């Protein structure tokens, strides 16, 4: 990921946290996980995806199960 993309994603994450936009947080953390995974950084991807999962669970979001399955495929949850 190039620096400008990372900076833009960070700004979006901070804004979503500040506004309490849980739906955006699920999506943005999932995007961050995708980008980390594409860079073969599974530890960072799992970190970001765990955040996405927590926010999805808090919202009762239907994405939670797919996120959990992805974390399980990396051996991060049972």
RABELPE-V275627 format. One record per residue. N is the residue number from 1. OMEGA is omega in degrees with one decimal (none if undefined). Layout:
n | omega
N | OMEGA
N | OMEGA
//
This chain:
n | omega
1 | 179.7
2 | -173.3
3 | -178.5
4 | 176.3
5 | 179.7
6 | 179.7
7 | 179.0
8 | 179.0
9 | 178.5
10 | 178.0
11 | 179.7
12 | 177.9
13 | 179.3
14 | 179.1
15 | 179.4
16 | 176.0
17 | -178.7
18 | -177.8
19 | -179.0
20 | -178.2
21 | -177.1
22 | 179.4
23 | 178.0
24 | -179.8
25 | 177.1
26 | -177.6
27 | -177.4
28 | 177.1
29 | 176.0
30 | 176.4
31 | 178.4
32 | 177.8
33 | 178.6
34 | -178.2
35 | 177.9
36 | 178.8
37 | 179.1
38 | 177.2
39 | -178.8
40 | 176.8
41 | -174.9
42 | 178.2
43 | 178.0
44 | 178.8
45 | 179.6
46 | 176.9
47 | -179.2
48 | -177.8
49 | 175.2
50 | 176.3
51 | 178.1
52 | -178.8
53 | -179.8
54 | 178.9
55 | 177.7
56 | 178.2
57 | 179.3
58 | -178.2
59 | -171.1
60 | -174.9
61 | -178.9
62 | 178.1
63 | -174.8
64 | -176.6
65 | 178.3
66 | 177.6
67 | 178.4
68 | 179.8
69 | 179.0
70 | 176.6
71 | 178.7
72 | 180.0
73 | 176.7
74 | -179.7
75 | -176.4
76 | 175.2
77 | 177.7
78 | none
//
